[in-house]
């Protein structure tokens, strides 16, 4: 019996996780206060 051409479940899970991460990063860029806070915290390390 030939294999089905559907990708494995872990691949769908990885695509979903990648899409969620991209949406969260986009959401942070939409809020300028968050980016300023992140930049200030990063600068405080130096």
ABEGO torsion letter per residue (X at the ends): XBBBABBBAAAAAAAAAAAAAAAAAAAAAABAAAAAAAAAAAAAAX
